[in-house]
Amino acid sequence: MQKGDVEARVDGVRRFNRFWTRQIGVVREGLLHSPYSLAEVRVMFEVANRDDPTATGLSRELGLDPGYISRIVNRLEGRGLIEKVRPQNDARRRILSLTEAGEEVFSELDGRSREEVAEMLGGLPEWEQGRLLDSMGAIERILGDNEGFKFSGPFFLRTHEPGDMGWVVQRHGELYLREYGWDETFEALVARIVADFIDGYDPAKERCWIAEMDGERVGCVFCVKGDDAYGKTAKLRLLLVDPKARGLGLGERLVEECTRFARGHGHEKLALWTNDVLVSARRIYEAKGFRLVEEEKHHSFGKNLVGQNWELKL
């Protein structure tokens, strides 16, 4: 596919998004002529329609940052619309439920939403209503079958926030010592990489993804600018999947996100450096189209290793 074709399709999707959000009133200050935002109404909807919902479960289901979900829940709790209940069999969990006032607010908002949709459909003849629903179903099926658009899996990805870099350094040090016997000089290298990332962070060209599962960090990957003078090369760095999250496709998903970001932000090549003992990671890179371009023996981290440079043309 030519670059111009890709850009035209991207523009088409963005144009449809703008049209649809305007059509359903998402960009209004309050959704459904109410003082509540889209995210607040969505959280109330999920709490009203799920069995034993928790803030952690909502963040995973909606693909939203846990801190952001927590702030929304606290805001709704402060307004007397949501309450947190501690189950008798698990003192650590907090089940969310609508208060009586919350049920009244949600019922009113849900009714308004149904009325607005009914009004929109009522202005169309039967055959056009059928076409519209068929097209919506096609969009849902296509994107629902694409793994890159799913947020309902056992893990979800978010961008970095305070505290994450310390975890990245610590977890790399712990796992690589336990699994490969690498010494503290590897942990020092990871610390320098994350420090450079934070000190020179360029959101237009760089990104970090942190994977969470059941409220815990379980993986990460970084996309950083390369060393070429023209900024056409990006580097994939610090791919990590915690043992508790292995076998779920998380490593592949992290590499896919990094690749998609690099391709969409003007990079023409994605490069990475690894070592031949990291067999699982190398299998992912090869499966995703990376090509081994160079190998070199070296002594690092207290071990004799074979370093490898891999590249992917974007």
N, C-alpha and C positions, 0 to 999 in steps of 0.2 A: 504494500500500500504506500502510495506517495505521501510525502509530508503534508502537502496541501490537502489531500483527502482526509488525513487524520485531523488536521486543524478544522476542516469544515464540519466533520462529525462531532468534534468536541464543541464547536460553536452551536451546533444544532441541539445537543443535549442541554447545554447551558441556557439556550433560548427557551427550551421547553420548561426547564426548572423555573425560570423567571416568570413565565406565563402561568404555570400551575400554582406557584406560591402566591401570585397576585390574585388568581382566581379563587383560592380558598381563604385568602385573607391572612396568610401567615406573617406577612411583613407589617401588619398593623401593630400598633403599640400594645394592644390587648387582643388576644384571640377571642373570636366570637363575641365582640363588643363587651369584653369583660376586662377586669384589671389584671388578668393572669396571662403569662407568656405561653408560647407554644410548649416549651419544655415543662412548665408547671402543669399545664393541662394534661400533657402526655403522662407525666408521673402519676397524676390522680387517676387517669384512665387505667394504667397498669396496676395500681394498688387496688382499684375497684374490681378488676377482672382477673386477678391472679390469686392462686392459693398460697398463703403464707409468704407474701413478697418481702424481700429485704432490700436494703440499699445496695448491697453488693450484687444481688441478682439483677436489679434494675440497671445498674451501670453496665453489666455484661450484656444484658438483653438489648439495651438501647445503643450500645457502643459508645458510651459517654464516659468521660473521666470520673473516677470515683469521688474525687473532691468536689466536682461540679454537682454531681447527684446529691452528695451530702449537703451542700449548701441549699439546694432546692428543697430537699426534705426538711431541713431545719427551718427554712423560711415558711413552708406550708404548716409546719408544726407550730411555729410562732403565731400564725394566723388562726390557729385552732382548727385546722382542716384535716390534719394527719396526726396520729398518735403512734408511739412506739411501744410495743408490748413484748415483755420478756417471757418466752415459753418456760414452763415449769421444768421441762426435761433438758434445757440447754440455756444456761444463764448467760452465755456469751452472745447469743443471737438477739436481734431486735426485729420482731415482725411488725411490718407497717400495716396500718388500717385507717380507713377514713373515719373521722368522728361523725357524729350526727350532723353537725354543721357542714362537714366536708361532703357527706352524702347528698345533702340538699344542694350544695354548690355544683357538685359533679352532675347530679341529675338535671339541673337546669342547663348546664353547658352541653351535656349530651343531647338534650332535647333540641337546643338551638342548632347544634351541628346537623342533626337529622333533618331539621326543617330547611336549613340552607341547602343541603344536598338534594333534598326532595324538590326544592324550588328550582335548582339548577337543572335537574333532570326533567322537571315538568315543562320546561321551555323547549324541550327537544321532542321531535316525533319518535314513535316507538322504535323505528328502524335505526335511528341515530343513537338512541340510548343503547341498543344492542351493540352497535359498532364501538361505542365508547367503552362499554364494559369489557368487550372482547379485547380491545387494545390494552386496557389497564391490566387485564389478566395476562396478556402476553408479556408486558413489561415485568410483572411480578414473577412470572415463571422464568424468564430469561435471566434476570438479575438474581433471583433466588437460587438458580442452579449454578451461578458463578461464585466459586469459593471466595473470590476477592471481595465480594459484597456482603458476605455473611457476618453477622455479629452474634449469632445464637450458638456458636460452638462453645467448647469448654474453656476457651481463653479469649481475651480480647486485647487489642493493641491500643496504646495511647502514646502521646509525645511525652518527653521527659519533664520532670518537675523536681523541686528541691528534695534532696535525699536520695534520688535515683543514682547519681554518679558514685556516691559512696558504696551503694549496693553493688553496682557494676564492678567496681574494683575488688571489693571483698569477695564476691561470689566467684569471679574469675580466679582469684588467688586460691580459694578453698577447693574448687573443683579441679583445677589443673594440677594442684599438688596431689589430691586424692587419686585422680584418674591417670595422670602421666608422670607424677613425681617431679614436676617443675618447681624450682625454688622461688624465693621471694623476688628475684630480679624480674620475673614475669609480671608479678603484681605491680612492681614499680613501672614497668612499661605500660601496663594498662592505665595506671594513674596518670602518666604523662599524656597518653592519648586523650583521656576524658578531660584533663585540664586544658589541653590545647583546643578541644572542641568547645568547651564553655567560654574560654577567653576570646576565641575568634569566631564565635557562632554566627553563621550567615544563614538565616532561615530561608532565603531565596535559593540557596544551593545545598543546604545541609539539613539533616534531620536525624533524630534518634527515636527509635520505637522501643517502648517497654511493654512486655507482655505480662498480663496478670491473669491469674486463675484462682478462684475462691478467695479473692482478696489478697493474694500473695504475688510478689514478683516472681516470674518463672522464666524470663528470657529477655533478650535485647539484641539489637543490631544498630549500627550507625552507618549513615551515608555522609561522607565528608568530601570536601574538595580535594582534587588531586594536586600534583606538583607542576602540571604543565602550565605554560605561560598564558594560554588562551582559555583556560577554564573549561576545556571540553572533556576532561577525564574526572570521574568521581571514583572514590574508593569505598568499598564495603569493608567495615571494620567491626571487630568485637561481637561476632555472632555467638550467642550463647543460649543454650536451652537447658534448663534445670532438669535433673533426672526425673522429677515427679511429673514433668510435662512432656517427656519424650514418647514417641510413638503416636502422637496426635496430629502430626503435620505442622507443628509450630515452626520448626526450622525452615521448611519450605515456604511457609507463609511470610516469615520475616525476610527471607531473601527476595520473595516476590514483591513485597512492599518497597524494599530498598531499590530494586530494579525499576519498578514502576515510577518511583519518585525521581530517580536519576534520569530516566528517559523523558519524563514530563517536565523537567526543569533545565533542559538545554544541554545536558551532557551527551556525548557521543560514544563514550566508552566507560565501562564499569570495571575497575581492577580490584584485586585483593591479593593479600599475602597470607599464606597458611603454611602448615607443615604436614609432611606426608603421614604422620602418625594420627592425624585427625581424620580418620577414615569416614565417619558419618558425614562430617561437613563437606568433605571432598565429593562424596556421592551426590549431595544436594547441588553443589556448584555445577558438577558435570551434567546432572539431569536438567538444570535450568539453562544450559547452553554455554556455560563458561568453558574456555579453552586454556589448557596448561601451556604456558609460553616459556617458562624458565624454571630450572631447578638448581639448587646450590646447597652443598653440605656446609653446616656451621655448628659451632658449639655455643649454645645459649641456654639459659635457665637451668644450668647444671646438667645438661644432656647433649649428646651428639644427635643432631637433627638434620633433616633434609628440608630446606625451605622451598616453597613453591610460589610462583607468581601465576595467577589466573586472570584472564580478561574476557569480557563479554562486550561485543559490539552492540550498541543500542539502536 
